[in-house]
């Protein structure tokens, strides 16, 4: 590739500008035409982008007074990504967009109202079993537990799922969202910390092509969605080997 010849004004370059990308090789600065991708995204990615654009458009419709309320609420909300620790919080804009996405996931798309954010209850999800449903779908049975006083029926369980070859780790960028379905069970636990059976139905062939469902690793990043506010809790992780042969 052509070398870049330094001038009095610019002694070195790195990065992209317009249609040109500058880079270093063997201690010399060179340039090439900037590559452009024609990949338009998968249907799922396009759908998620469409929801995000509607959320951004909805934020622009609310008044400055309401935006300030969102900003004040967000001062007590810790981010889902680092850096964590004291003093860290998200913006009102981020909380609004997150709540919008939460309601869309629940099938109730609308402009969220600014509601005080309260800590989510302590909760844990356990793997119970895996089986094949309808000849091709994978049915994952889980058990969700949280203290009774926290109104368990108020929350929905959202799982980011990936199936990989046995023993392999997960790639968060390849995870797919699945909202857990409530199922009935005659011998549900009772007491101060009940456990509710929930299930995930995963179309393995379309969601994770090339992965055998007979013996593989199941990776979950799971969280709660508040049905009243659209707010989402921090993620927790669960990984296990499954064998449904």
C-alpha positions in Angstrom: 0.0 0.0 0.0 1.2 3.6 -0.6 3.2 5.2 2.1 2.2 8.5 3.7 4.8 11.2 3.3 4.8 13.5 6.4 4.5 17.3 5.9 5.3 20.3 8.0 1.7 20.5 9.2 1.0 16.7 9.7 3.9 14.5 10.8 1.9 11.3 11.3 -1.6 9.8 10.8 -3.6 7.0 12.2 -7.3 6.2 11.7 -9.8 7.0 9.0 -10.8 10.2 7.3 -13.4 10.3 4.5 -12.7 7.4 2.2 -9.1 6.8 3.4 -7.7 4.8 6.3 -4.2 5.4 7.7 -2.3 2.6 9.4 1.2 1.6 10.5 3.3 -1.3 9.1 7.0 -2.0 9.7 7.3 1.4 11.4 6.0 3.3 8.4 2.6 5.1 7.9 0.6 3.9 5.0 -2.8 4.5 3.6 -5.5 2.6 1.7 -9.1 3.1 0.7 -11.5 2.7 3.6 -13.4 -0.6 3.5 -17.2 -0.4 3.5 -19.4 -3.2 4.6 -22.5 -4.2 2.7 -23.9 -6.5 5.5 -27.3 -5.1 6.3 -27.8 -7.2 9.5 -29.9 -10.2 10.4 -33.7 -9.9 10.7 -33.3 -10.0 14.5 -30.7 -7.2 14.4 -32.8 -5.1 12.1 -35.8 -5.5 14.4 -33.8 -4.6 17.5 -32.4 -1.5 15.7 -35.9 -0.5 14.7 -37.1 -0.7 18.3 -34.1 1.4 19.4 -34.9 4.1 16.9 -38.5 4.3 18.0 -37.2 4.6 21.6 -35.0 7.5 20.7 -37.8 9.1 18.8 -40.1 8.7 21.8 -37.5 10.4 24.0 -37.5 13.5 21.7 -41.3 13.8 22.2 -41.4 14.3 25.9 -41.0 17.7 27.6 -37.8 19.1 29.1 -39.4 19.0 32.5 -40.1 15.2 32.2 -36.6 14.6 30.9 -35.3 16.3 34.1 -37.4 13.9 36.2 -35.9 11.0 34.4 -32.4 12.3 35.0 -33.1 12.7 38.7 -34.4 9.1 38.9 -31.4 7.7 37.1 -29.0 9.2 39.7 -29.8 6.2 41.9 -29.5 3.6 39.1 -26.2 1.7 38.7 -25.1 0.9 35.1 -25.2 -2.7 33.8 -21.7 -2.3 32.4 -18.4 -1.2 34.1 -17.2 0.9 35.6 -19.2 0.0 38.7 -18.8 1.3 42.2 -19.9 4.3 44.3 -21.0 7.3 42.3 -21.6 5.4 39.1 -25.1 5.8 37.5 -26.7 5.9 34.1 -28.4 8.9 32.5 -32.1 9.6 32.4 -32.0 9.1 28.6 -30.5 5.6 29.1 -33.1 4.7 31.7 -36.0 5.9 29.5 -34.7 3.9 26.5 -34.1 0.8 28.7 -37.6 1.0 30.0 -39.0 1.4 26.5 -37.1 -1.8 25.4 -38.4 -3.6 28.5 -42.0 -2.9 27.6 -41.4 -3.9 24.0 -40.0 -7.2 25.2 -43.1 -7.7 27.3 -45.3 -7.1 24.2 -46.6 -3.8 25.6 -44.8 -1.1 23.5 -45.6 2.5 24.8 -43.9 5.6 26.1 -42.8 4.8 29.7 -43.7 7.1 32.6 -40.9 8.3 35.0 -41.3 6.1 38.1 -38.9 6.0 41.0 -36.4 3.1 40.6 -36.2 0.6 43.5 -33.8 -2.2 44.0 -34.8 -5.5 42.4 -35.4 -8.5 44.7 -32.8 -11.1 45.3 -33.4 -13.9 42.8 -31.8 -17.0 41.4 -32.6 -19.3 38.4 -31.8 -23.0 38.4 -31.6 -25.4 35.5 -34.1 -28.3 35.7 -34.3 -30.2 32.5 -34.1 -30.0 28.7 -36.2 -31.9 26.1 -37.2 -31.7 22.5 -40.6 -30.2 21.7 -42.4 -30.3 18.3 -39.6 -32.5 16.8 -37.2 -29.5 16.5 -37.6 -27.0 19.3 -35.6 -27.2 22.5 -37.7 -26.9 25.7 -35.7 -25.7 28.7 -37.3 -25.9 32.1 -36.0 -23.5 34.8 -36.9 -22.7 38.3 -37.0 -19.1 39.4 -36.8 -18.3 43.1 -37.3 -15.0 45.0 -38.7 -13.9 48.4 -42.5 -14.1 48.6 -42.8 -10.5 49.8 -41.4 -9.1 46.5 -44.5 -10.0 44.5 -43.0 -12.6 42.2 -45.9 -12.2 39.7 -44.7 -8.6 39.1 -41.6 -9.7 37.3 -40.9 -11.5 34.0 -37.7 -13.5 33.4 -35.7 -12.6 30.3 -32.9 -14.9 29.2 -30.1 -14.2 26.8 -29.3 -17.7 25.5 -26.5 -19.4 23.5 -26.0 -23.1 22.7 -22.4 -24.1 21.9 -20.5 -27.3 21.4 -20.0 -29.2 24.6 -17.3 -27.5 26.8 -17.1 -24.3 24.8 -17.7 -20.9 26.4 -20.3 -18.3 25.3 -20.0 -15.3 23.0 -22.3 -12.5 24.3 -22.6 -11.1 20.8 -24.2 -14.3 19.6 -26.7 -14.7 22.4 -30.5 -14.5 21.6 -33.3 -13.1 23.7 -36.0 -15.4 25.0 -38.8 -14.4 27.4 -39.6 -17.2 29.8 -43.1 -18.7 29.9 -44.9 -19.6 33.1 -45.7 -23.2 33.4 -47.8 -25.1 36.0 -46.4 -27.6 38.5 -48.4 -29.5 41.1 -45.6 -29.7 43.6 -44.4 -26.1 43.7 -42.5 -25.2 46.8 -44.2 -23.1 49.5 -42.9 -20.9 52.2 -41.1 -17.6 52.3 -39.0 -18.2 49.2 -41.2 -20.0 46.6 -39.8 -21.3 43.4 -41.8 -20.9 40.1 -41.3 -23.2 37.2 -40.7 -21.3 33.9 -39.7 -22.6 30.4 -37.9 -21.4 27.3 -38.7 -22.6 23.9 -35.8 -22.4 21.5 -35.9 -23.0 17.8 -32.4 -24.5 17.7 -32.0 -24.8 13.9 -32.8 -21.2 13.2 -31.4 -19.6 16.3 -28.2 -21.7 16.6 -27.5 -23.4 13.2 -24.8 -25.9 13.2 -25.1 -26.8 16.9 -26.2 -30.3 17.8 -28.8 -30.2 20.5 -28.0 -33.8 21.6 -25.0 -32.9 23.7 -24.0 -29.2 24.1 -23.5 -26.4 26.5 -26.3 -24.1 27.5 -25.3 -20.5 28.5 -27.7 -18.0 30.0 -27.5 -14.4 31.0 -30.8 -13.9 32.8 -32.5 -10.8 34.3 -35.9 -9.6 35.6 -38.1 -7.2 33.9 -40.5 -5.1 36.1 -43.9 -5.4 34.4 -45.0 -2.1 36.0 -42.1 0.1 35.0 -40.2 -1.7 32.2 -37.0 -1.5 34.3 -34.5 -4.3 34.0 -32.3 -5.8 36.7 -28.6 -6.7 36.5 -27.7 -9.8 34.7 -26.8 -13.1 36.4 -25.1 -16.0 34.7 -25.9 -19.7 34.4 -24.0 -22.3 32.3 -24.6 -26.1 32.2 -24.1 -29.1 30.0 -27.3 -30.6 28.5 -27.8 -34.0 27.0 -31.2 -34.8 25.4 -30.2 -37.6 23.1 
